[in-house]
Amino acid sequence: MTSPHQRPLLRPSVSSRLSIAISTRSAEAGEARHEDGEQIDEEIEEIRRYEDFTTIDWVQDAARAQLQRRVQKRKEGYYVRTNWRRKLWLSYDAGQAWIVISLIGACIGLNASFLNIVTEWLSDIKLGHCTTAFYLNENFCCWGAEDGCPEWKTWSTVWPVNYLLYILFSILFAYTSAILVKSFAPYAAGSGISEIKCILAGFVMKGFLGGWTLLIKSIGLPLAIASGLSVGKEGPSVHYAVCTGNVISRFFEKYRKNAAKTREILSACAAAGVAVAFGSPIGGVLFSLEEMSSNFPLKTMWRSYFCALVATAVLAAMNPFRTGQLVMFQVTYDRDWHFFEIVFFIIIGIFGGLYGEFVIKWNLRAQSFRKKYLKQWAIAEATFLAGITAVICYSNMFLRIDMTESMEILFHECEGGHDYNGLCETSRRWHMVTSLTIATVIRVFLVIISYGCKVPAGIFVPSMAIGASFGRTVGILVQALHEAAPNSKFFAGCEPDIPCITPGTYAFLGAAAALSGIMHITVSVVVIMFELTGALTYILPTMRPASMSVFRKDCYCIPPKIDSEPQNFGGMQQQPFLKKLRHYEYELIVVGVTKAVSDRFGKAGIADRMIWFNGFPFLDNKEDHSFGVPVSHVMNQELIVLPSAGMAIREVETILESTEFQGFPIVQDRNSKLLIGYINRTELKYGIDRAKRERTIPPTSRCYFLSPEQTQTPASSIGVTTATTTTTGGVSLSLDFARFIDPTPLTVHPRLPLETVMEIFKKVGPRVVLVEHRGKLSGVVTRKDVLKFQFKVENRENPRDDSAEVEREERLWGIMVRVAVWLRGRLLRLRLRRRREAPLQQQVLAGERGDGDTQDGVLDVESSPMDLELNERR
């Protein structure tokens, strides 16, 4: 056996190892690889695409990307040698990203326009129809009407009939959406934000971003919103936008073979999804940066910025509402705030933080109950929730209409004719306070039980609607207080002959506070709400010159000149834009208070809590941990290693069949455990299958993972090479897997702090980290090992007794079962009664006509129910 001293024991540090993995190994392998080796890599990548529920090793992906660039340069050698053709090729290669981004942004904008039009029509069809054109919603049907709208008719002049039709339409829409999701694309259910965060971090979920998911999400989302369920379309907008980017980018080889470049496209699509949902391109970029992406370099930010710009520009060109607005609840405020209002702003901020924590806590319990008891009743659950929501909400004017329309009403000022059923009338003030309070409480309850059912569903707009109703309530009360004591010193800052209190701004702030509380985001909320007030009028022209500058820079063109005058940028005057900024100081106050209250209960929003609830391998960047233990406390020491030489292929196949590990360390021998390298499961399995396709491989064939030739010329082998040797016992076959070995896996010292290893997983993104001491393998660490240890520590520091919660869930399920059995019994008895009455009526009619013997008929009728009762008892 070779002595360990024959091999250098000093291994590079983490930083140098990364440099080797990305550059040195790739460079050496690239020089020796020819066309057959490139074909092998393509086949392995095609296999890896279909590995579900695995994680991407970003270190190896970067090495493969650099190797592909070197191969591409050799293929394009003729163009590289020619100067002008080289520039032309480089310009096309750089501009390809902008072409893809533009195409994706345009498709997202068109899809958003379609969804807005269909959703508004389906929401209005529950209340009535247009007599002039059935396909028009209420706004388009009554376009230009001032005193009433004779063209729009309710379904009936009788109130109970309209109520019944409202319920039936809601049930029909929810049932259709749920059955589409269950039958064709189960991944289309829910919001999708938590799963997309994991995908952007490297978690593979096959089909989640596929074409069927995109189609069913686009069809089922308007149906779910129109059903009246307390769910929104803004979260699912991110999902269908990312699906659009994934489907389109697959047509381009550059993105189909590179996971890192695909991640850039998906991050840009997430920004565009928020942009079209709120009409907020800059807010979408900040949302993707703050909430979605764990890796967001400057290049990705520019592309996200451009994709959001294209998507919102297409949406503005389509003009789905024919008002010039990108969303229904866009408003404009022109009044300044007063210092005394800070007290009420703080109250709204506290409400946002408490609301977020309350809904997150109880929604997770509802999700647990749903996952345990209602998993097989997904369609029935969604249909039942839609029916109950319709029954409860019809009597309340703010719950009956669509949530976006409700926010539009609550955001508007009372001046300018924006009055809805006496919302601004002083005589109906207390009635409105009562209605808004009831709407707030009921909507909170409905959001808790509805978010998570198996239909496309988001939580952004429901939370904003709750915050808007609460904020409008506070605004009305403050307005009433001012009118009761206008000369009080507390209101000394109010100017005469100008309305002092604007209740619509309180509703606006309440929506921002609730959104910040449920998602635990701050900066992006402020910008989104800022752009909702019509600031996009000045943002789009301002964004266009800057985006063109970046595009030309990446395409190796001369950047354009930018006007240096401070008062003129992009052809638009800045004064109106800067004037709007002064009106959003109070929004910063509200969101800041909400953030402070939310952080008292934890830094994770509902998307992060759902990741934890579903058990996805995701390390959150928001949480700071201090475990105070080395990585040796977490590593897995029960290792399955492969010796570098002499292992029978039968034993290798047994290991592959009996384990689910995604890779195996290669050691010099099992006794010394001197680390040689690492091989992924995909490459190992592919190598065995390829060798068996080429020739018959005996089970006793020997596997070599580091041949003598490999030690001299690393990565010189093309694939699985076989060698035949003759021995006294016959012919022996050997297989060389050296081509697939990673000779420089990422390794750390056993005494390295666990926090540092967590940062490596977050920022570098390896699938596995090997732990070695002086060249000897000590263990391996994966993300799941780190997460398991983190959960153990958290449970030890904050122990929980779930027995009471489990008992409550079982009691609730028992009540639901008893109610279902009682209803079923009532329906059966009603059916039996109808069966008994039907023959009796036939006999009575026969007796009146004189047909047959009436006495015989009575005897037959009396015997028939008895038989039915006996059958029921049986």
DABELNOR-V687098 format. One record per backbone hydrogen bond with DSSP energy under -1.0 kcal/mol. NH is the residue of the N-H (numbers start at 1). CO is the residue of the C=O. Records with the same first field share a line. If there is no record, write none. Layout:
# DABELNOR-V687098
NH=CO / CO
This chain:
# DABELNOR-V687098
6=3
7=4
17=13
18=14
19=15
20=16
21=17
22=18
23=19
25=20
27=23
28=24
29=25
30=26
31=27
32=28
33=29
38=34
39=35
40=36
41=37
42=38
43=39
44=40
45=41
46=42
47=43
48=44
49=45
50=47
51=48
53=204
56=202
58=765
61=57
62=58
63=59
64=60
65=61
66=62
67=63
68=64
69=65
70=66
71=67
72=68
73=69
74=70
75=71
76=72
77=74
80=76
81=77
86=82
87=83
88=84
89=85
90=86
91=87
92=88
93=89
94=90
95=91
96=92
99=95
100=96
101=97
102=98
103=99
104=100
105=101
106=102
107=103
108=104
109=105
110=106
111=107
112=108
113=109
114=110
115=111
116=112
117=113
118=114
119=115
120=116
121=117
122=118
123=119
124=120
125=121
127=124
128=124
129=153
131=151
136=133
141=137
142=138
143=140
145=142
153=129
162=158
163=159
164=160
165=161
166=162
167=163
168=164
169=165
170=166
171=167
172=168
173=169
174=170
175=171
176=172
177=173
178=174
179=175
180=176
181=177
182=178
183=179
184=180
188=185
189=186
190=455
196=192
197=193
198=194
199=195
200=196
201=197
202=199
203=198
204=54
208=205
210=207
214=210
215=211
216=212
217=213
218=214
219=215
220=216
221=217
224=220
225=221
226=222
227=223
228=225
231=229
232=458
237=233
238=235
239=235
240=236
241=237
242=238
243=239
244=240
245=241
246=242
247=243
248=244
249=245
250=246
251=248
252=249
255=252
256=252
257=253
262=258
263=259
264=260
265=261
266=262
267=263
268=264
269=265
270=266
271=267
272=268
273=269
274=270
275=271
276=272
277=273
278=274
279=275
280=275
284=280
285=281
286=282
287=283
288=284
289=285
290=286
291=287
292=287
293=288
301=297
302=298
303=299
304=300
305=301
306=302
307=303
308=304
309=305
310=306
311=307
312=308
313=309
314=310
315=311
316=312
317=313
318=314
319=315
322=319
331=532
341=338
342=339
345=341
346=342
347=343
348=344
349=345
350=346
351=347
352=348
353=349
354=350
355=351
356=352
357=353
358=354
359=355
360=356
361=357
362=358
363=359
364=360
365=361
366=362
367=363
368=364
369=365
370=366
371=367
372=368
373=369
374=370
377=374
381=377
382=378
383=379
384=380
385=381
386=382
387=383
388=384
389=385
390=386
391=387
392=388
393=389
394=390
396=393
400=396
406=402
407=403
408=404
409=405
410=406
411=407
412=408
419=417
429=426
432=428
433=429
434=430
435=431
436=432
437=433
438=434
439=435
440=436
441=437
442=438
443=439
444=440
445=441
446=442
447=443
448=444
449=445
450=446
451=447
453=450
455=453
457=190
458=232
463=459
464=460
465=461
466=462
467=463
468=464
469=465
470=466
471=467
472=468
473=469
474=470
475=471
476=472
477=473
478=474
479=475
480=476
481=477
482=478
483=479
484=480
485=481
488=485
491=488
492=489
494=491
498=495
505=502
507=503
508=504
509=505
510=506
511=507
512=508
513=509
514=510
515=511
516=512
517=513
518=514
519=515
520=516
526=522
527=523
528=524
529=525
530=526
531=527
532=528
533=530
534=531
537=534
538=535
539=535
540=536
543=539
544=540
547=543
548=544
549=545
550=546
551=547
552=548
553=549
554=550
555=551
556=553
557=552
568=565
569=572
572=569
574=567
578=574
579=575
580=576
583=580
584=581
588=584
589=585
590=586
591=587
592=588
593=589
594=590
595=591
596=592
597=593
598=594
599=595
601=598
606=518
609=605
610=606
611=607
612=608
613=609
614=610
616=611
618=616
631=752
632=750
633=630
634=631
635=631
636=780
639=637
642=665
644=667
647=703
649=701
650=699
652=648
653=649
654=650
655=651
656=652
657=653
658=654
659=655
664=679
666=677
667=642
668=674
673=669
675=775
676=666
677=666
678=742
679=664
681=662
684=680
685=681
686=682
687=683
688=684
689=685
690=686
691=687
692=688
693=689
694=690
695=691
701=698
702=733
703=647
704=735
705=644
706=644
711=707
713=709
716=713
721=736
723=734
725=732
727=730
730=727
732=725
734=723
735=702
736=721
737=704
740=737
741=738
742=678
748=770
752=749
754=629
757=753
758=754
759=755
760=756
761=757
762=758
763=759
764=760
765=760
769=781
770=746
771=779
772=748
773=776
776=773
777=673
778=771
779=771
780=636
781=769
786=782
787=783
788=784
789=785
790=786
791=787
792=788
793=789
794=790
795=791
796=792
797=793
798=794
806=802
807=803
808=804
809=805
810=806
811=807
812=808
813=809
814=810
815=811
816=812
817=813
818=814
819=815
820=816
821=817
822=818
823=819
824=820
825=821
826=822
827=823
828=824
829=825
830=826
831=827
832=828
833=829
834=830
835=831
836=832
837=833
838=834
839=835
840=836
841=837
842=838
843=839
844=840
845=841
846=842
847=843
848=844
849=845
851=846
857=853
858=854
859=855
860=856
861=857
862=858
863=859
864=860
865=861
867=863
868=864
869=865
870=866
871=867
872=868
873=869
874=870
